[in-house]
Amino acid sequence: MELRQRALQVLCLTDPAQKAAATVELHTQFEQLTLDTERGPVLPPGQCLPGHPERPPLVKHTSVVKRSPSTLEGRAALLHSIAHIEFNAINLALDAVWRFDGLPRDYYADWLRVAREEAYHFTLLREHLQRMPHLGQPWDYGDFPAHQGLWSMCERTAGDVLARMALVPRTLEARGLDATPLIQAKLRQIGSPDALEAVAVLDIILRDEVGHVAIGNHWYRWLCERAGLDPTAHYPVLTQRYEAPRMKPPFNENARRRAGFTEVEMAWLKNG
């Protein structure tokens, strides 16, 4: 089996647990699989990406009801929304593997590693939800509505790997670096056992996401160098061309610097 062909097959899977397990397995098989960097697989006619389960129901982001994390149901909804982000992140990483031709082997290895870690995050969050019983029944992934904001940018950048690296990992996913500490602070203030357990799970996710954003920064700059573009000057061009959201403070400056953002880039964000 060829690696990118298999990545597409896993991306098309609809069962969340099956997709997470298959992603982990694919990463462990990386060295044994062939890799064609020049001719990627062709999406079968009529196949819609990504493979998505029947639940959760997908709605517009404006239709997702916000609940207070001070209640158990509100915390379940919050953790469900983060689990959905991580499920989408599996899809985003797998898409980066199968879709783009002509890149070094390390590029495919990096994004397959990201996919595996996102699968781990999703599993941690799903298991946490399942330990939060409600009226005698555990919650699970699929119990709350969700939206596809992350995937919409994936679709917009499907024809341009440079834009994909700029606007998914180092823009939308980097926003998680900013948001996670704020969420953790609210959960610590609540102080219940399930809230503090969620804080510990988010510690793991934040640690790994710094590395994921760093991978996005690395390949964005590598692609800019290959194209003879200045990465700092070209980034605003891409945000305007693809109508990417402008990031608003507060920023997790320490995490962003560890992920490879320069002082010039941090200043641009702050002055946005």
C-alpha positions as CSV (number, residue, x, y, z in Angstrom):
1,M,0.0,0.0,0.0
2,E,1.2,3.5,-0.9
3,L,1.2,6.0,2.1
4,R,-0.7,8.8,0.5
5,Q,-3.4,6.4,-0.9
6,R,-3.8,5.0,2.5
7,A,-4.0,8.5,4.1
8,L,-6.9,9.3,1.7
9,Q,-8.7,6.1,2.7
10,V,-8.4,6.9,6.4
11,L,-9.6,10.5,5.7
12,C,-12.7,9.0,4.1
13,L,-13.5,6.9,7.2
14,T,-16.6,8.0,9.0
15,D,-16.5,6.2,12.4
16,P,-14.5,8.5,14.8
17,A,-12.9,5.6,16.8
18,Q,-12.0,3.7,13.6
19,K,-10.5,6.8,12.1
20,A,-8.4,7.6,15.2
21,A,-7.1,4.0,15.4
22,A,-6.4,3.8,11.7
23,T,-4.4,7.1,11.9
24,V,-2.3,5.7,14.7
25,E,-1.7,2.5,12.7
26,L,-0.8,4.4,9.6
27,H,1.8,6.4,11.5
28,T,3.4,3.2,12.9
29,Q,3.6,1.8,9.3
30,F,5.3,4.9,7.8
31,E,8.7,3.3,7.2
32,Q,7.2,0.1,5.7
33,L,4.9,1.8,3.2
34,T,5.9,3.1,-0.2
35,L,5.6,6.8,-0.8
36,D,5.0,8.5,-4.1
37,T,5.7,12.2,-3.7
38,E,5.0,13.1,-7.3
39,R,1.6,11.5,-8.1
40,G,-0.9,11.6,-5.3
41,P,-4.1,9.5,-5.3
42,V,-7.2,10.6,-7.1
43,L,-10.4,11.2,-5.1
44,P,-13.0,8.7,-6.2
45,P,-16.0,10.3,-8.1
46,G,-18.8,11.3,-5.7
47,Q,-16.6,11.0,-2.6
48,C,-17.1,13.9,-0.3
49,L,-14.4,14.9,2.1
50,P,-13.9,14.5,5.0
51,G,-15.5,11.3,6.1
52,H,-17.8,12.4,8.9
53,P,-20.1,10.4,11.2
54,E,-23.9,11.0,11.3
55,R,-23.4,12.7,14.6
56,P,-22.7,15.4,15.7
57,P,-25.1,17.4,13.6
58,L,-23.2,20.1,11.7
59,V,-24.6,23.6,11.9
60,K,-23.4,27.2,11.1
61,H,-21.0,28.4,13.7
62,T,-23.5,31.1,14.7
63,S,-26.0,28.4,15.6
64,V,-23.8,26.7,18.1
65,V,-25.4,27.4,21.5
66,K,-22.9,28.7,24.1
67,R,-23.3,27.1,27.5
68,S,-21.7,28.2,30.8
69,P,-18.9,25.9,31.9
70,S,-20.1,26.5,35.5
71,T,-22.6,23.6,34.9
72,L,-21.7,20.0,34.1
73,E,-23.6,20.2,30.9
74,G,-21.8,23.4,29.9
75,R,-18.4,21.7,30.6
76,A,-19.4,18.7,28.5
77,A,-20.4,21.0,25.7
78,L,-17.1,22.9,25.9
79,L,-15.1,19.6,25.9
80,H,-17.2,18.4,23.0
81,S,-16.4,21.5,21.0
82,I,-12.7,20.9,21.6
83,A,-13.0,17.2,20.7
84,H,-14.6,18.3,17.4
85,I,-11.7,20.6,16.7
86,E,-9.3,17.7,17.3
87,F,-11.4,15.4,15.1
88,N,-11.2,18.0,12.3
89,A,-7.5,18.3,13.0
90,I,-7.0,14.6,12.2
91,N,-8.7,15.3,8.9
92,L,-6.7,18.4,8.2
93,A,-3.4,16.6,8.7
94,L,-4.4,13.6,6.6
95,D,-5.5,15.9,3.9
96,A,-2.1,17.6,3.9
97,V,-0.5,14.2,3.4
98,W,-2.6,12.9,0.5
99,R,-3.4,16.1,-1.4
100,F,-0.1,17.8,-2.2
101,D,2.5,16.5,-4.6
102,G,6.2,17.3,-5.0
103,L,7.3,17.7,-1.4
104,P,10.2,16.2,0.6
105,R,9.6,13.0,2.4
106,D,10.0,14.8,5.7
107,Y,6.9,16.9,4.9
108,Y,4.7,13.8,4.7
109,A,6.4,12.3,7.8
110,D,5.7,15.6,9.7
111,W,2.0,15.7,8.9
112,L,1.5,12.1,9.5
113,R,3.0,12.6,13.0
114,V,0.6,15.5,13.5
115,A,-2.4,13.3,12.5
116,R,-1.4,10.7,15.0
117,E,-1.1,13.2,17.8
118,E,-4.4,14.8,16.9
119,A,-6.0,11.3,17.1
120,Y,-4.5,10.9,20.6
121,H,-6.0,14.3,21.6
122,F,-9.4,13.4,20.2
123,T,-9.3,10.1,22.1
124,L,-8.3,11.7,25.4
125,L,-11.2,14.2,25.1
126,R,-13.7,11.6,24.1
127,E,-12.8,9.4,27.0
128,H,-13.1,12.4,29.3
129,L,-16.6,13.1,28.0
130,Q,-17.5,9.5,28.6
131,R,-16.4,9.8,32.2
132,M,-18.9,12.7,32.8
133,P,-22.2,11.0,33.5
134,H,-25.4,12.9,33.0
135,L,-28.6,11.5,34.4
136,G,-26.9,8.1,34.6
137,Q,-25.7,8.2,31.0
138,P,-22.3,9.3,29.8
139,W,-21.9,11.9,27.2
140,D,-20.1,11.1,24.0
141,Y,-18.8,12.7,20.9
142,G,-21.8,13.5,18.7
143,D,-24.1,14.6,21.6
144,F,-23.8,18.3,20.8
145,P,-24.1,20.2,17.5
146,A,-20.8,21.3,15.9
147,H,-19.6,23.4,13.0
148,Q,-17.0,22.9,10.2
149,G,-15.1,26.3,10.4
150,L,-11.6,24.6,10.2
151,W,-12.5,22.4,7.3
152,S,-13.9,25.4,5.2
153,M,-10.4,26.9,5.1
154,C,-9.0,23.5,4.2
155,E,-11.3,23.5,1.1
156,R,-10.4,27.1,0.2
157,T,-6.7,26.2,0.2
158,A,-7.0,22.8,-1.5
159,G,-5.1,24.0,-4.6
160,D,-2.3,25.8,-2.9
161,V,0.0,24.1,-0.3
162,L,1.7,27.4,0.5
163,A,-1.7,29.0,1.5
164,R,-2.6,25.8,3.4
165,M,0.5,26.0,5.5
166,A,0.0,29.7,6.1
167,L,-3.7,29.7,6.9
168,V,-4.5,26.4,8.6
169,P,-1.6,25.5,11.0
170,R,-0.1,28.9,11.6
171,T,-3.4,30.8,11.6
172,L,-6.4,28.8,12.7
173,E,-4.7,26.1,14.7
174,A,-2.3,28.7,16.2
175,R,-5.4,30.3,17.6
176,G,-5.7,27.3,19.9
177,L,-2.4,28.4,21.5
178,D,-4.1,31.6,22.6
179,A,-7.4,30.2,23.6
180,T,-6.3,27.1,25.6
181,P,-4.8,29.0,28.7
182,L,-8.0,31.1,28.9
183,I,-10.2,28.0,28.9
184,Q,-7.9,26.3,31.5
185,A,-8.2,29.4,33.8
186,K,-12.0,29.1,33.8
187,L,-11.9,25.4,34.5
188,R,-9.4,25.9,37.4
189,Q,-11.7,28.5,38.9
190,I,-14.5,26.0,38.8
191,G,-12.3,23.5,40.5
192,S,-14.5,20.4,40.3
193,P,-12.7,17.1,39.7
194,D,-13.9,16.8,36.1
195,A,-12.8,20.4,35.4
196,L,-9.3,19.8,36.8
197,E,-9.0,16.6,34.9
198,A,-9.9,18.6,31.7
199,V,-7.1,21.1,32.6
200,A,-4.6,18.2,32.6
201,V,-5.8,17.0,29.3
202,L,-5.5,20.5,27.8
203,D,-2.0,20.7,29.1
204,I,-1.1,17.7,26.9
205,I,-2.9,19.2,23.9
206,L,-1.3,22.6,24.3
207,R,2.2,21.0,24.5
208,D,1.7,19.1,21.3
209,E,0.0,21.9,19.5
210,V,3.1,24.1,19.9
211,G,4.9,21.5,17.9
212,H,2.1,21.3,15.2
213,V,2.2,25.1,14.7
214,A,6.0,24.9,14.5
215,I,5.7,22.3,11.7
216,G,3.3,24.7,9.9
217,N,5.7,27.6,10.3
218,H,8.6,25.5,9.1
219,W,6.9,24.3,5.9
220,Y,5.4,27.7,5.2
221,R,8.9,29.3,5.3
222,W,10.4,26.4,3.3
223,L,7.7,26.8,0.6
224,C,8.2,30.6,0.5
225,E,12.0,30.1,0.1
226,R,11.3,27.7,-2.8
227,A,9.0,30.2,-4.5
228,G,11.4,33.2,-3.9
229,L,8.9,34.9,-1.5
230,D,9.4,36.8,1.7
231,P,7.3,34.9,4.3
232,T,6.6,37.9,6.4
233,A,5.5,40.1,3.5
234,H,3.5,37.3,1.8
235,Y,1.5,36.3,4.8
236,P,-0.9,39.4,4.8
237,V,-1.3,38.8,1.0
238,L,-2.6,35.3,1.7
239,T,-4.9,36.3,4.5
240,Q,-6.6,38.8,2.3
241,R,-6.7,36.6,-0.8
242,Y,-8.3,33.7,1.1
243,E,-10.4,35.9,3.5
244,A,-8.7,34.4,6.6
245,P,-9.9,35.8,10.0
246,R,-7.7,38.4,11.6
247,M,-6.4,37.2,14.9
248,K,-7.3,39.3,18.0
249,P,-5.6,39.5,21.3
250,P,-4.8,38.2,23.8
251,F,-2.0,36.2,22.3
252,N,-0.1,33.4,24.0
253,E,3.2,35.1,23.1
254,N,5.4,32.5,24.8
255,A,3.8,29.6,23.0
256,R,3.8,31.4,19.7
257,R,7.5,32.2,20.0
258,R,8.2,28.6,20.8
259,A,6.2,27.6,17.7
260,G,8.5,29.8,15.6
261,F,6.8,33.1,15.2
262,T,9.3,36.0,14.9
263,E,9.2,39.3,16.7
264,V,8.1,41.0,13.5
265,E,5.2,38.6,13.1
266,M,4.2,39.1,16.7
267,A,4.2,42.8,16.2
268,W,2.0,42.5,13.1
269,L,-0.5,40.4,15.0
270,K,-0.6,42.9,17.9
271,N,-1.1,45.9,15.5
272,G,-3.6,44.0,13.4
